[in-house]
Amino acid sequence: MKKLIVLLLVFTAFSCNETKKKPMNAKVETEKTEVVANYKSIEVEIEGMTCEIGCARLIQSKLSKVEGVTYAKVNFESKKGIFTFDSNKLDKAAITEKISNIAGGDLYSVSRASEIALIVKGTDNDNDTIE
């Protein structure tokens, strides 16, 4: 009987340990770092477009879906496109390569690509506009 009481006291002493273990499903907090976007705009001259809807809109649509591209506009008449992108994710060469690879890479090519100034103006209602 004494052994049973001693065992019970020892068991109780060890089971009342104040060290709390984390539950198995506890969320682990990780440190998050934010990367600020660095927007750049380029103007490209696109060769090979034969129509506005099938060519210009196709290029505009494809580039607007690329991760990092925030603005895409292609003008069939001037054979030019303007693209704004996050330079942390893309560069000018990647944009021109994406255009050249549309439709299997046989139709479109970029003859010139140059950076243009991105002007952001604040308005009264705190919405920024790009000119």
N, C-alpha and C positions, 0 to 999 in steps of 0.2 A: 504494500500500500504506500509506503514511504517513497518507493521508486516511482510509482505512478504520480504522486504529488510533485516530486522533484522534476520529473519529465514534463509535467504540465506547467510548472513554473518556468522552466528553461524555454519551453515552446512559446509561452506567453511573452517572455522577455525578448525573444528574437522576433516574434511576429509584430511587436509594437514598435519596431524600428521606425523612426520618424523620417527616414529617407524616402521620398516619394518618387516613384518611377513614372516616367511619361507613359501615357497610354499608347497602345500600339498604333492607334489611328490618329495620333496627334499630328497636326500640321507643322511642318518645319518652315520657319520663317527664313527667307533668303533676302539678301540685299539686292535691291533693284537699282540699276543705273539707267538713266534716261539719256538717249542720244538725241541731240537737237538736229533737226533736219537742216540741210544746207541746200537750198533750192537754186538751181541754175536753169537758164533758158537757152535754147539753141534754135537757130533758123536753118533749115536744110533745103537744098534744091533737089527735087526728086525727079529723076528721069524715068520714062517708061509708062507714065499714066496716060491712058487713052480716053477715059471718061470720068465724070464726076462721081457718080454713085458707085460704080463697080470698083473704081481704083482709089480715088481720093478718100471716100468714106470708109473703104476697107482698111486702108492704111491708118486712118484716124482711129477707127474702132479697135484695131489690133493693138496699136500703141497705147491707147487709153487704158487697156486692160493689163499692161505690164506693171508689175510691182515697182513702185518708186516714181512712176510717171503721174504727175498731178494735173497736167493740162496737155491736150493734144488737139491741134487744129491744122487741117490740110486744105489748101486752096488749090483747086484744079487749074483755074485760069492762070495763076502766077507760077504754078508748078512748085510751090513752096509749102513747107510745113513748119509750124512752131510748136515746140515741145518744152514743157517745164518739168523738171525731175529733181529728185533728191540725189545729190551727188555722193551721198554716203552709200547709196544702193546701186547707182548706175553712173556711167560717164558718157561723153559724146560718142565715143567709139561703139559702145553697146547700143545706143539708140540707132546709129547708122546701120549697124549690123542687123538689128531687128527689122528695119525697113527693107534692107536688101534680101533678107531671108523669107519675106512674105511671099506666098504662092510658090514655094519651092526654090526661091532665089533666082528665078529666070526672068522676072518681069521688071522689077524696080531696082534702081540704083541711086545712090546719093552722090551728086556731083560736087557739092560744096556744103560744108557745115560750119557755122560760126556761132560763137556765143553772143547773146544779146543781153542788154541790161534789163534787169527785172526791177520794175518800179512798183512799189507798194504804197498806196496812199490810204490814210485813215479817213473815214467819213464820220459824219455826226452820229450815226447809229452804231459805231464801233465795228462795222463790217469792213474788212479791207477789200479793196478792189485792185486788180492788176491791170496796168495799162500796157 
